[in-house]
Amino acid sequence: MFSDLKIVTGSSNPELARSICDHLGCQLTPTLATTFSDGELRIEIGDNVREDDVFVVQPTCPPEVNRNFMQLCLMMDALKRASAGRITAVIPYYAYARQDRKVSPRAPISAKMVADFISVAGADRVVTIDLHAGQIQGFFNCPVDNLFAVPVMMDSLRDLHEDNIVIVSPDAG
């Protein structure tokens, strides 16, 4: 059905990638994601991706945020070098999103730096969920689809609770 669509994943949440493949009726593209004895990561894409539409499902979530982020970047670089047609980074949890502005004179804007890494690594598009701040979309040099979880969550909450409920958040992010 999806002969020119490939889905790859690293080690941050392979169950999510498998669930997506099951839902779409396609196979997960084999990917080698190991670590050398000195701690460096090794990535290899195990299938031909030339001219294919490739989705890299790789949250940059705890507990190994930096490892997951580096795997994402290395996978996209490998796909770019393997002549993938289009690379979409699917990042349900976007690490460093809370660092979206300069808070002191000698502090980085880490969310922007992460966006730069993702763009340089090869992302043609990014799909993420509930970014901490909307302006992060503007940090990228490619289109960003920031999906919102609230509609899905509200349907589930309504099914669980028939009475009125109140949800409080400490801030908009």
HUKA-V870705 format. One record per pair of residues at least 12 apart in sequence whose ideal C-beta (glycine too) atoms are under 10 Angstrom apart, sorted by the first residue. I is the first residue (numbers start at 1). GAP is how many residues later the second one is. D is the distance in whole Angstrom. If there is no record, write none. Layout:
i:I gap:GAP d:D
i:I gap:GAP d:D
This chain:
i:1 gap:23 d:8
i:1 gap:24 d:6
i:1 gap:25 d:7
i:2 gap:19 d:9
i:2 gap:22 d:6
i:2 gap:23 d:7
i:2 gap:24 d:5
i:2 gap:25 d:9
i:2 gap:50 d:10
i:2 gap:51 d:8
i:3 gap:23 d:9
i:3 gap:49 d:9
i:4 gap:45 d:10
i:4 gap:46 d:10
i:4 gap:47 d:7
i:4 gap:48 d:5
i:4 gap:49 d:6
i:4 gap:50 d:10
i:4 gap:81 d:7
i:4 gap:82 d:10
i:5 gap:16 d:10
i:5 gap:19 d:8
i:5 gap:21 d:6
i:5 gap:24 d:10
i:5 gap:47 d:7
i:5 gap:48 d:5
i:5 gap:49 d:8
i:5 gap:50 d:7
i:5 gap:80 d:10
i:5 gap:81 d:10
i:6 gap:20 d:8
i:6 gap:21 d:9
i:6 gap:22 d:9
i:6 gap:23 d:4
i:6 gap:25 d:10
i:6 gap:39 d:9
i:6 gap:41 d:7
i:6 gap:42 d:9
i:6 gap:43 d:5
i:6 gap:46 d:5
i:6 gap:47 d:7
i:6 gap:48 d:5
i:6 gap:49 d:7
i:6 gap:50 d:9
i:6 gap:73 d:9
i:6 gap:78 d:8
i:6 gap:79 d:10
i:6 gap:81 d:10
i:7 gap:13 d:6
i:7 gap:14 d:6
i:7 gap:17 d:8
i:7 gap:19 d:7
i:7 gap:20 d:8
i:7 gap:21 d:6
i:7 gap:22 d:6
i:7 gap:24 d:10
i:7 gap:46 d:10
i:7 gap:47 d:8
i:7 gap:48 d:5
i:7 gap:49 d:8
i:7 gap:50 d:6
i:7 gap:81 d:10
i:7 gap:83 d:8
i:8 gap:20 d:7
i:8 gap:21 d:5
i:8 gap:22 d:8
i:8 gap:23 d:5
i:8 gap:25 d:9
i:8 gap:35 d:9
i:8 gap:37 d:6
i:8 gap:38 d:9
i:8 gap:39 d:9
i:8 gap:41 d:8
i:8 gap:46 d:6
i:8 gap:47 d:7
i:8 gap:48 d:5
i:8 gap:49 d:7
i:8 gap:50 d:8
i:8 gap:67 d:6
i:8 gap:68 d:9
i:8 gap:70 d:9
i:8 gap:71 d:7
i:8 gap:76 d:10
i:8 gap:79 d:10
i:9 gap:12 d:9
i:9 gap:19 d:7
i:9 gap:20 d:9
i:9 gap:22 d:7
i:9 gap:24 d:8
i:9 gap:46 d:9
i:9 gap:47 d:7
i:9 gap:48 d:5
i:9 gap:49 d:6
i:9 gap:50 d:9
i:9 gap:62 d:9
i:9 gap:63 d:10
i:9 gap:66 d:8
i:9 gap:81 d:9
i:10 gap:21 d:7
i:10 gap:23 d:5
i:10 gap:31 d:9
i:10 gap:33 d:8
i:10 gap:46 d:8
i:10 gap:47 d:9
i:10 gap:48 d:5
i:10 gap:49 d:9
i:10 gap:50 d:10
i:10 gap:57 d:9
i:10 gap:58 d:7
i:10 gap:59 d:10
i:10 gap:60 d:9
i:10 gap:61 d:4
i:10 gap:62 d:7
i:10 gap:64 d:8
i:10 gap:65 d:6
i:11 gap:20 d:9
i:11 gap:22 d:5
i:11 gap:23 d:9
i:11 gap:24 d:9
i:11 gap:30 d:9
i:11 gap:47 d:9
i:11 gap:53 d:8
i:11 gap:56 d:8
i:11 gap:57 d:7
i:11 gap:60 d:7
i:12 gap:21 d:9
i:12 gap:45 d:9
i:12 gap:46 d:6
i:12 gap:47 d:5
i:12 gap:48 d:7
i:12 gap:49 d:6
i:12 gap:50 d:10
i:12 gap:51 d:10
i:12 gap:52 d:7
i:12 gap:53 d:9
i:12 gap:55 d:8
i:12 gap:56 d:4
i:12 gap:57 d:9
i:12 gap:59 d:7
i:12 gap:60 d:8
i:12 gap:79 d:10
i:12 gap:80 d:9
i:12 gap:81 d:8
i:13 gap:44 d:7
i:13 gap:45 d:8
i:13 gap:46 d:5
i:13 gap:48 d:7
i:13 gap:55 d:9
i:13 gap:79 d:8
i:13 gap:80 d:9
i:14 gap:14 d:8
i:14 gap:17 d:9
i:14 gap:19 d:9
i:14 gap:43 d:9
i:14 gap:44 d:10
i:16 gap:41 d:6
i:16 gap:42 d:9
i:16 gap:43 d:7
i:16 gap:74 d:9
i:16 gap:76 d:7
i:17 gap:12 d:9
i:17 gap:14 d:9
i:17 gap:38 d:9
i:17 gap:39 d:9
i:17 gap:40 d:4
i:17 gap:41 d:8
i:17 gap:42 d:10
i:17 gap:73 d:9
i:18 gap:39 d:9
i:19 gap:38 d:10
i:20 gap:35 d:8
i:20 gap:37 d:6
i:20 gap:70 d:8
i:21 gap:34 d:10
i:21 gap:36 d:9
i:24 gap:31 d:10
i:26 gap:29 d:10
i:27 gap:20 d:9
i:28 gap:19 d:10
i:28 gap:29 d:9
i:29 gap:16 d:7
i:29 gap:17 d:7
i:29 gap:18 d:5
i:29 gap:19 d:9
i:29 gap:20 d:7
i:29 gap:23 d:9
i:29 gap:25 d:8
i:29 gap:26 d:9
i:29 gap:27 d:10
i:29 gap:50 d:10
i:30 gap:14 d:9
i:30 gap:15 d:8
i:30 gap:16 d:3
i:30 gap:17 d:6
i:31 gap:12 d:7
i:31 gap:13 d:7
i:31 gap:14 d:6
i:31 gap:15 d:6
i:31 gap:16 d:9
i:31 gap:25 d:9
i:31 gap:27 d:10
i:31 gap:40 d:9
i:31 gap:44 d:7
i:31 gap:47 d:9
i:31 gap:48 d:10
i:32 gap:12 d:4
i:32 gap:13 d:8
i:32 gap:14 d:6
i:32 gap:46 d:10
i:33 gap:25 d:9
i:33 gap:34 d:10
i:33 gap:38 d:6
i:33 gap:41 d:8
i:33 gap:42 d:8
i:35 gap:32 d:8
i:35 gap:36 d:10
i:39 gap:28 d:9
i:40 gap:30 d:9
i:40 gap:34 d:10
i:41 gap:26 d:7
i:41 gap:29 d:6
i:41 gap:30 d:6
i:41 gap:32 d:10
i:41 gap:33 d:6
i:41 gap:34 d:10
i:42 gap:29 d:10
i:42 gap:32 d:8
i:43 gap:27 d:9
i:43 gap:28 d:7
i:43 gap:29 d:10
i:43 gap:30 d:9
i:43 gap:31 d:4
i:43 gap:32 d:5
i:43 gap:33 d:10
i:43 gap:34 d:8
i:43 gap:35 d:5
i:43 gap:36 d:10
i:44 gap:30 d:10
i:44 gap:31 d:10
i:44 gap:34 d:7
i:44 gap:38 d:10
i:45 gap:30 d:7
i:45 gap:33 d:5
i:45 gap:34 d:6
i:45 gap:36 d:9
i:45 gap:37 d:6
i:45 gap:39 d:9
i:47 gap:35 d:9
i:48 gap:34 d:8
i:48 gap:35 d:9
i:48 gap:36 d:10
i:49 gap:29 d:9
i:49 gap:30 d:6
i:49 gap:31 d:10
i:49 gap:33 d:5
i:49 gap:34 d:7
i:49 gap:35 d:5
i:49 gap:36 d:8
i:49 gap:38 d:9
i:50 gap:32 d:7
i:50 gap:33 d:5
i:50 gap:34 d:7
i:50 gap:35 d:8
i:51 gap:32 d:7
i:51 gap:33 d:8
i:51 gap:34 d:4
i:51 gap:35 d:9
i:52 gap:27 d:9
i:52 gap:30 d:9
i:52 gap:31 d:9
i:52 gap:32 d:6
i:52 gap:33 d:5
i:52 gap:34 d:8
i:52 gap:35 d:10
i:53 gap:31 d:8
i:53 gap:32 d:6
i:53 gap:33 d:5
i:53 gap:34 d:9
i:53 gap:35 d:7
i:53 gap:71 d:9
i:53 gap:72 d:10
i:54 gap:21 d:9
i:54 gap:22 d:9
i:54 gap:25 d:5
i:54 gap:26 d:10
i:54 gap:28 d:9
i:54 gap:30 d:5
i:54 gap:31 d:8
i:54 gap:32 d:7
i:54 gap:33 d:5
i:54 gap:34 d:7
i:54 gap:35 d:10
i:54 gap:68 d:10
i:54 gap:70 d:9
i:55 gap:31 d:9
i:55 gap:32 d:8
i:55 gap:33 d:5
i:55 gap:34 d:8
i:55 gap:35 d:5
i:55 gap:70 d:9
i:55 gap:72 d:8
i:56 gap:15 d:9
i:56 gap:16 d:6
i:56 gap:17 d:10
i:56 gap:19 d:5
i:56 gap:20 d:6
i:56 gap:22 d:10
i:56 gap:23 d:7
i:56 gap:28 d:10
i:56 gap:31 d:7
i:56 gap:32 d:7
i:56 gap:33 d:5
i:56 gap:34 d:6
i:56 gap:35 d:8
i:56 gap:62 d:10
i:56 gap:65 d:9
i:56 gap:66 d:9
i:56 gap:67 d:8
i:56 gap:70 d:10
i:56 gap:71 d:10
i:57 gap:15 d:9
i:57 gap:18 d:10
i:57 gap:31 d:9
i:57 gap:32 d:9
i:57 gap:33 d:5
i:57 gap:34 d:9
i:57 gap:35 d:8
i:57 gap:70 d:9
i:58 gap:13 d:6
i:58 gap:14 d:4
i:58 gap:15 d:9
i:58 gap:17 d:7
i:58 gap:18 d:9
i:58 gap:31 d:7
i:58 gap:32 d:7
i:58 gap:33 d:7
i:58 gap:34 d:9
i:58 gap:35 d:10
i:59 gap:13 d:9
i:59 gap:31 d:8
i:59 gap:32 d:6
i:59 gap:33 d:5
i:59 gap:34 d:4
i:59 gap:35 d:8
i:59 gap:36 d:8
i:59 gap:69 d:9
i:59 gap:70 d:9
i:60 gap:12 d:6
i:60 gap:13 d:10
i:60 gap:29 d:10
i:60 gap:31 d:6
i:60 gap:32 d:9
i:60 gap:33 d:6
i:60 gap:34 d:6
i:60 gap:35 d:4
i:60 gap:36 d:8
i:60 gap:37 d:9
i:60 gap:54 d:8
i:60 gap:58 d:9
i:60 gap:68 d:10
i:61 gap:30 d:9
i:61 gap:31 d:8
i:61 gap:32 d:4
i:61 gap:33 d:9
i:61 gap:34 d:7
i:62 gap:31 d:8
i:62 gap:33 d:8
i:65 gap:28 d:9
i:65 gap:30 d:5
i:65 gap:31 d:8
i:66 gap:29 d:8
i:66 gap:30 d:10
i:68 gap:23 d:9
i:68 gap:25 d:9
i:68 gap:27 d:7
i:69 gap:22 d:9
i:69 gap:25 d:10
i:69 gap:26 d:6
i:69 gap:27 d:8
i:69 gap:45 d:7
i:69 gap:48 d:8
i:69 gap:49 d:9
i:69 gap:52 d:10
i:70 gap:47 d:9
i:70 gap:51 d:10
i:72 gap:17 d:6
i:72 gap:18 d:10
i:72 gap:19 d:7
i:72 gap:23 d:9
i:72 gap:42 d:10
i:72 gap:45 d:9
i:72 gap:46 d:7
i:72 gap:49 d:7
i:72 gap:51 d:9
i:73 gap:16 d:9
i:73 gap:41 d:9
i:73 gap:44 d:6
i:73 gap:45 d:7
i:73 gap:47 d:8
i:73 gap:48 d:4
i:73 gap:49 d:8
i:73 gap:50 d:9
i:74 gap:47 d:8
i:75 gap:12 d:9
i:75 gap:14 d:9
i:75 gap:46 d:8
i:75 gap:47 d:9
i:76 gap:12 d:10
i:76 gap:13 d:6
i:76 gap:41 d:10
i:76 gap:42 d:7
i:76 gap:43 d:10
i:76 gap:44 d:9
i:76 gap:45 d:4
i:76 gap:46 d:4
i:76 gap:47 d:6
i:76 gap:48 d:9
i:77 gap:43 d:9
i:77 gap:44 d:5
i:77 gap:45 d:6
i:78 gap:43 d:9
i:78 gap:44 d:9
i:79 gap:42 d:9
i:79 gap:43 d:6
i:79 gap:44 d:10
i:80 gap:40 d:10
i:80 gap:41 d:7
i:80 gap:42 d:4
i:80 gap:43 d:9
i:80 gap:44 d:9
i:81 gap:41 d:8
i:84 gap:38 d:8
i:84 gap:40 d:9
i:85 gap:39 d:9
i:86 gap:36 d:10
i:86 gap:37 d:10
i:86 gap:38 d:5
i:86 gap:39 d:7
i:87 gap:34 d:9
i:87 gap:35 d:5
i:87 gap:36 d:6
i:87 gap:37 d:5
i:87 gap:38 d:8
i:87 gap:39 d:10
i:87 gap:55 d:9
i:88 gap:35 d:7
i:88 gap:36 d:7
i:88 gap:37 d:5
i:88 gap:38 d:7
i:88 gap:39 d:6
i:88 gap:54 d:9
i:88 gap:55 d:9
i:88 gap:57 d:9
i:89 gap:29 d:6
i:89 gap:30 d:10
i:89 gap:32 d:8
i:89 gap:33 d:9
i:89 gap:34 d:4
i:89 gap:35 d:9
i:89 gap:36 d:7
i:89 gap:37 d:5
i:89 gap:38 d:7
i:89 gap:39 d:8
i:89 gap:51 d:10
i:89 gap:53 d:9
i:89 gap:55 d:10
i:90 gap:33 d:10
i:90 gap:35 d:9
i:90 gap:36 d:8
i:90 gap:37 d:5
i:90 gap:38 d:8
i:90 gap:39 d:9
i:90 gap:55 d:9
i:90 gap:57 d:10
i:91 gap:23 d:10
i:91 gap:27 d:8
i:91 gap:32 d:9
i:91 gap:35 d:6
i:91 gap:36 d:7
i:91 gap:37 d:5
i:91 gap:38 d:8
i:91 gap:40 d:10
i:91 gap:53 d:10
i:92 gap:35 d:8
i:92 gap:36 d:7
i:92 gap:37 d:5
i:92 gap:38 d:9
i:92 gap:55 d:9
i:92 gap:57 d:9
i:93 gap:35 d:8
i:93 gap:36 d:8
i:93 gap:37 d:9
i:94 gap:17 d:8
i:94 gap:20 d:7
i:94 gap:21 d:9
i:94 gap:24 d:9
i:94 gap:32 d:8
i:94 gap:34 d:5
i:94 gap:35 d:8
i:94 gap:36 d:9
i:94 gap:37 d:6
i:94 gap:38 d:8
i:94 gap:42 d:7
i:94 gap:50 d:10
i:94 gap:52 d:9
i:95 gap:15 d:9
i:95 gap:16 d:9
i:95 gap:19 d:7
i:96 gap:12 d:9
i:96 gap:13 d:9
i:96 gap:14 d:4
i:96 gap:15 d:5
i:96 gap:16 d:9
i:96 gap:17 d:7
i:96 gap:18 d:5
i:96 gap:19 d:9
i:96 gap:21 d:10
i:96 gap:36 d:9
i:96 gap:40 d:9
i:97 gap:13 d:9
i:97 gap:14 d:5
i:97 gap:17 d:8
i:97 gap:18 d:10
i:97 gap:31 d:9
i:97 gap:33 d:9
i:97 gap:34 d:6
i:97 gap:35 d:4
i:97 gap:36 d:7
i:97 gap:39 d:6
i:97 gap:42 d:10
i:97 gap:76 d:8
i:98 gap:12 d:9
i:98 gap:13 d:8
i:98 gap:34 d:5
i:98 gap:35 d:8
i:98 gap:38 d:10
i:98 gap:75 d:7
i:99 gap:12 d:5
i:99 gap:13 d:9
i:99 gap:14 d:9
i:99 gap:15 d:9
i:99 gap:33 d:9
i:99 gap:37 d:10
i:100 gap:12 d:8
i:100 gap:15 d:10
i:100 gap:31 d:8
i:100 gap:32 d:6
i:100 gap:33 d:5
i:100 gap:34 d:9
i:100 gap:35 d:6
i:100 gap:36 d:6
i:100 gap:39 d:8
i:100 gap:73 d:8
i:101 gap:32 d:8
i:101 gap:34 d:8
i:109 gap:27 d:10
i:109 gap:30 d:8
i:111 gap:20 d:9
i:111 gap:21 d:8
i:111 gap:22 d:8
i:111 gap:24 d:9
i:111 gap:25 d:5
i:111 gap:28 d:6
i:112 gap:23 d:9
i:112 gap:24 d:8
i:112 gap:26 d:9
i:112 gap:27 d:4
i:112 gap:28 d:9
i:113 gap:26 d:9
i:114 gap:22 d:9
i:114 gap:25 d:8
i:114 gap:26 d:10
i:115 gap:21 d:7
i:115 gap:22 d:9
i:115 gap:23 d:9
i:115 gap:24 d:4
i:115 gap:25 d:5
i:115 gap:26 d:8
i:115 gap:27 d:9
i:115 gap:29 d:9
i:116 gap:23 d:8
i:116 gap:24 d:8
i:116 gap:25 d:8
i:118 gap:21 d:9
i:118 gap:22 d:7
i:118 gap:23 d:9
i:118 gap:24 d:8
i:118 gap:26 d:10
i:119 gap:20 d:9
i:119 gap:21 d:6
i:119 gap:22 d:4
i:119 gap:23 d:6
i:120 gap:21 d:9
i:122 gap:20 d:10
i:123 gap:17 d:8
i:123 gap:18 d:9
i:123 gap:19 d:6
i:123 gap:20 d:10
i:123 gap:21 d:9
i:124 gap:18 d:6
i:124 gap:19 d:8
i:125 gap:15 d:9
i:125 gap:17 d:6
i:125 gap:18 d:5
i:125 gap:19 d:7
i:125 gap:20 d:7
i:126 gap:14 d:6
i:126 gap:16 d:6
i:126 gap:17 d:7
i:126 gap:18 d:5
i:126 gap:19 d:7
i:126 gap:20 d:9
i:127 gap:16 d:9
i:127 gap:17 d:8
i:127 gap:18 d:5
i:127 gap:19 d:8
i:127 gap:20 d:7
i:128 gap:12 d:10
i:128 gap:16 d:7
i:128 gap:17 d:7
i:128 gap:18 d:6
i:128 gap:19 d:7
i:129 gap:16 d:9
i:129 gap:17 d:7
i:129 gap:18 d:5
i:129 gap:19 d:7
i:129 gap:20 d:6
i:129 gap:23 d:10
i:130 gap:16 d:7
i:130 gap:17 d:7
i:130 gap:18 d:6
i:130 gap:19 d:5
i:130 gap:20 d:8
i:130 gap:23 d:10
i:130 gap:43 d:9
i:131 gap:13 d:8
i:131 gap:15 d:5
i:131 gap:16 d:10
i:131 gap:17 d:10
i:131 gap:42 d:8
i:132 gap:39 d:9
i:132 gap:40 d:9
i:132 gap:41 d:4
i:133 gap:38 d:10
i:133 gap:39 d:8
i:133 gap:40 d:6
i:134 gap:12 d:7
i:134 gap:38 d:9
i:134 gap:39 d:10
i:150 gap:17 d:9
i:153 gap:14 d:9
i:154 gap:13 d:9
